[in-house]
């Protein structure tokens, strides 16, 4: 059988795989291993069914953040649980503020895997996956909503799968990400960054803040911007965003004091007195 070589052929392959695996792609809380195995099998099928060529595109900033000695990325069957976690920063707890911009990095971990592929020779066997990541937007345009669901699973689950294949890749990956994020945070001389959590940055809507985030993030990643009228940042991993309806992070929407009516009233009360 001829292997998929173009975007159109890859799209056809993805549609075919969705139909063949539609039942097993439904998450089963009683059998997470089976669900995980389905994803792994799909990766294997894609690897065997795609024959795509990728022109490596190096990033001139890559080795400013990622160690040039990529030999430390070793392939192994041993799982190393001692890896670096994500970053979360809050200027101070219990911050009420208005006119907020959220910068959200698109597909952070897949994009970093792509960066490593393009700038090193350590994961050349992932060409099929990097092709999907690099052409994500174009591929998604040709998929139905249900097919996009499968495609998003295939894009996003690879980070966890790699953890089982490359003993130190996750540490290498997180070291680079954290250096990028720390530099953005440290270079915020006007203290416009209110809160950040790895791929989400909440900033005061200022010229300086937007310039800093746009310039720094666009060196590596694509991102989307969302505006919020008001925000209440309580502590790490816990905050509220207010527009027509409040959005909460880190609070139980049904049992927490701030839930439902109390939360909406809080938003409206803040909006009249916020600085």
C-alpha positions as CSV (number, residue, x, y, z in Angstrom):
1,X,0.0,0.0,0.0
2,X,1.3,3.5,-0.9
3,X,2.2,5.5,2.1
4,X,0.7,8.9,2.8
5,X,3.1,11.6,1.5
6,X,1.0,14.8,1.2
7,X,-1.3,16.7,3.6
8,X,-4.4,15.4,1.6
9,X,-3.2,11.8,1.9
10,X,-2.4,12.2,5.6
11,X,-5.9,13.7,6.1
12,X,-7.4,10.6,4.3
13,X,-5.3,8.3,6.6
14,X,-6.5,10.1,9.7
15,X,-10.2,9.8,8.6
16,X,-9.7,6.1,7.9
17,X,-8.1,5.6,11.4
18,X,-10.9,7.4,13.1
19,X,-13.6,5.1,11.5
20,X,-11.6,2.0,12.3
21,X,-11.1,3.0,16.0
22,X,-14.2,5.0,16.7
23,X,-15.3,2.7,19.6
24,X,-11.9,2.3,21.3
25,X,-11.3,6.1,21.2
26,X,-14.0,6.6,23.8
27,X,-12.3,7.1,27.2
28,X,-13.2,4.3,29.6
29,X,-12.6,5.3,33.3
30,X,-12.6,1.7,34.3
31,X,-9.9,0.7,31.8
32,X,-7.4,3.6,31.2
33,X,-4.7,1.2,30.1
34,X,-6.8,0.1,27.1
35,X,-7.4,3.7,26.1
36,X,-3.7,4.5,26.4
37,X,-2.8,1.4,24.3
38,X,-5.2,2.6,21.6
39,X,-3.3,5.8,21.3
40,X,0.0,4.0,21.1
41,X,-1.3,1.7,18.4
42,X,-2.5,4.7,16.4
43,X,1.0,6.3,16.6
44,X,2.5,3.0,15.4
45,X,0.0,2.9,12.5
46,X,0.8,6.5,11.5
47,X,4.5,5.8,11.6
48,X,4.2,2.8,9.3
49,X,1.7,4.5,7.0
50,X,3.4,7.9,6.4
51,X,6.4,8.6,4.3
52,X,6.7,12.3,4.6
53,X,9.8,14.5,4.1
54,X,10.4,17.4,6.4
55,X,12.9,20.1,5.8
56,X,14.6,20.8,9.1
57,X,14.2,24.5,10.1
58,X,16.6,25.5,12.8
59,X,15.7,28.2,15.3
60,X,18.6,30.7,16.1
61,X,17.4,31.1,19.7
62,X,17.2,27.3,20.4
63,X,20.5,26.8,22.1
64,X,20.1,29.9,24.2
65,X,17.6,27.9,26.2
66,X,18.1,24.2,25.4
67,X,21.5,22.5,26.2
68,X,23.7,22.1,23.2
69,X,24.7,18.7,24.5
70,X,21.7,16.7,23.4
71,X,23.6,13.4,23.9
72,X,22.1,13.3,27.3
73,X,18.8,12.4,25.7
74,X,19.0,8.6,25.9
75,X,16.6,6.0,24.6
76,X,15.7,3.5,27.3
77,X,13.0,1.3,28.7
78,X,13.6,2.7,32.2
79,X,11.1,5.3,33.4
80,X,12.8,8.2,35.2
81,X,10.3,9.8,37.6
82,X,12.7,12.5,38.7
83,X,11.9,15.2,36.1
84,X,11.4,18.9,36.2
85,X,7.8,20.2,36.6
86,X,6.1,23.2,35.1
87,X,6.4,26.8,36.3
88,X,3.7,28.8,38.0
89,X,4.2,32.5,39.1
90,X,1.9,35.0,40.8
91,X,3.1,38.5,41.6
92,X,1.1,38.5,44.8
93,X,-1.9,36.6,46.2
94,X,-5.4,38.0,46.1
95,X,-5.0,40.5,43.2
96,X,-8.1,42.2,41.8
97,X,-7.5,43.8,38.5
98,X,-9.2,44.8,35.2
99,X,-8.4,45.0,31.5
100,X,-6.5,41.7,31.3
101,X,-5.0,39.9,28.3
102,X,-4.4,36.2,28.3
103,X,-1.6,34.9,26.1
104,X,-2.0,31.2,25.5
105,X,0.8,29.3,23.8
106,X,-0.7,26.9,21.2
107,X,0.3,23.2,21.6
108,X,3.3,24.0,23.8
109,X,4.7,20.5,24.4
110,X,4.2,19.3,20.8
111,X,5.8,22.5,19.5
112,X,8.8,21.9,21.8
113,X,9.1,18.4,20.5
114,X,9.1,19.8,17.0
115,X,11.8,22.3,18.0
116,X,14.0,19.5,19.3
117,X,13.5,17.6,16.1
118,X,14.4,20.5,13.9
119,X,17.4,21.6,15.9
120,X,19.0,18.2,16.9
121,X,19.4,14.7,15.6
122,X,18.2,13.0,18.8
123,X,14.6,12.2,17.8
124,X,14.7,11.7,14.0
125,X,12.4,8.7,14.3
126,X,9.5,11.1,15.1
127,X,9.3,12.6,11.6
128,X,5.8,11.4,11.1
129,X,4.7,13.1,14.4
130,X,6.5,16.4,13.7
131,X,4.9,16.5,10.3
132,X,1.5,16.4,12.1
133,X,2.5,19.1,14.5
134,X,4.0,21.4,11.9
135,X,1.0,21.1,9.6
136,X,-1.6,21.0,12.4
137,X,-3.7,24.0,11.3
138,X,-3.9,22.9,7.7
139,X,-4.8,19.3,8.6
140,X,-7.5,20.4,11.1
141,X,-9.2,22.5,8.4
142,X,-10.1,19.2,6.6
143,X,-11.3,17.2,9.6
144,X,-14.8,17.0,11.1
145,X,-15.2,17.8,14.8
146,X,-15.1,14.2,15.8
147,X,-12.0,13.6,13.7
148,X,-10.4,16.7,15.2
149,X,-11.0,15.1,18.6
150,X,-8.9,12.1,17.7
151,X,-6.3,14.3,16.0
152,X,-5.9,16.4,19.2
153,X,-5.4,13.2,21.2
154,X,-2.7,12.2,18.9
155,X,-1.0,15.6,19.1
156,X,-1.2,16.0,22.8
157,X,-0.6,12.5,24.2
158,X,2.8,12.2,22.7
159,X,4.5,14.1,25.5
160,X,3.4,11.4,28.0
161,X,4.3,8.6,25.6
162,X,7.8,9.9,25.1
163,X,8.3,9.8,28.9
164,X,8.2,6.0,28.6
165,X,10.7,6.0,25.6
166,X,13.3,8.6,26.3
167,X,14.6,8.6,29.9
168,X,15.7,12.2,30.0
169,X,13.9,13.8,27.2
170,X,11.2,15.3,29.5
171,X,13.8,16.9,31.8
172,X,15.6,18.3,28.7
173,X,12.3,19.6,27.3
174,X,11.1,21.2,30.6
175,X,14.5,22.8,31.3
176,X,14.3,24.7,28.0
177,X,10.6,25.7,28.5
178,X,11.3,26.9,32.0
179,X,14.3,29.0,30.9
180,X,12.1,30.7,28.3
181,X,9.3,31.4,30.8
182,X,11.7,32.6,33.5
183,X,13.3,35.0,31.1
184,X,9.9,36.5,30.1
185,X,9.0,36.9,33.8
186,X,12.4,38.4,34.7
187,X,12.3,40.8,31.8
188,X,8.9,42.2,32.9
189,X,10.4,45.4,34.3
190,X,7.0,47.2,34.4
191,X,5.5,44.2,36.4
192,X,2.7,43.8,33.8
193,X,2.6,40.0,34.2
194,X,0.0,39.3,36.8
195,X,0.0,35.5,36.7
196,X,1.6,32.8,34.6
197,X,1.3,29.0,34.5
198,X,3.6,27.4,31.9
199,X,1.7,28.2,28.7
200,X,-0.8,30.8,30.0
201,X,0.3,34.4,30.7
202,X,-2.2,36.9,32.2
203,X,-0.9,40.5,31.8
204,X,-2.2,44.0,32.3
205,X,-3.3,45.3,29.0
206,X,-0.4,47.7,28.4
207,X,1.7,48.6,25.4
208,X,4.9,47.4,27.2
209,X,3.3,44.1,28.4
210,X,1.9,43.2,25.0
211,X,5.2,44.0,23.3
212,X,7.1,41.9,25.8
213,X,4.9,38.8,25.5
214,X,4.5,39.1,21.7
215,X,8.3,39.4,21.0
216,X,9.4,36.7,23.5
217,X,6.8,34.0,22.7
218,X,6.9,34.5,18.9
219,X,10.6,33.5,18.9
220,X,9.4,29.9,19.3
221,X,5.6,29.5,19.4
222,X,2.3,30.6,18.0
223,X,-0.2,31.9,20.5
224,X,-3.7,33.3,20.9
225,X,-4.9,36.4,22.9
226,X,-8.1,36.7,24.9
227,X,-9.3,39.8,26.7
228,X,-11.1,39.7,30.0
229,X,-12.7,42.7,31.8
230,X,-11.8,41.7,35.3
231,X,-9.9,39.1,37.2
232,X,-9.4,37.9,40.8
233,X,-6.1,36.0,41.2
234,X,-6.3,34.3,44.6
235,X,-3.2,32.1,44.7
236,X,-1.3,29.7,42.4
237,X,-3.7,27.5,40.4
238,X,-6.7,29.4,41.8
239,X,-8.3,32.4,40.0
240,X,-11.5,33.8,38.5
241,X,-12.0,35.7,35.2
242,X,-15.1,37.8,34.7
243,X,-16.9,38.8,31.5
244,X,-20.5,37.9,30.8
245,X,-20.1,34.7,32.9
246,X,-17.3,34.0,35.4
247,X,-14.7,31.4,34.7
248,X,-13.0,29.7,37.6
249,X,-9.7,27.8,37.9
250,X,-9.0,25.6,40.9
251,X,-12.3,26.0,42.6
252,X,-15.2,23.5,42.8
253,X,-18.0,25.1,40.8
254,X,-20.7,23.4,42.9
255,X,-19.4,23.3,46.5
256,X,-17.1,26.2,46.8
257,X,-18.1,29.5,48.6
258,X,-17.4,31.4,45.4
259,X,-19.5,29.3,43.2
260,X,-22.5,30.3,41.1
261,X,-24.5,33.3,42.5
262,X,-21.8,34.4,45.0
263,X,-19.2,34.3,42.3
264,X,-21.3,36.5,39.9
265,X,-22.1,39.0,42.6
266,X,-18.4,39.2,43.4
267,X,-17.6,40.0,39.8
268,X,-20.2,42.8,39.7
269,X,-19.1,44.2,43.1
270,X,-15.5,44.3,42.0
271,X,-16.3,45.9,38.7
272,X,-17.6,49.1,40.4
273,X,-14.6,49.7,42.6
274,X,-11.6,48.1,40.9
275,X,-8.6,50.2,40.3
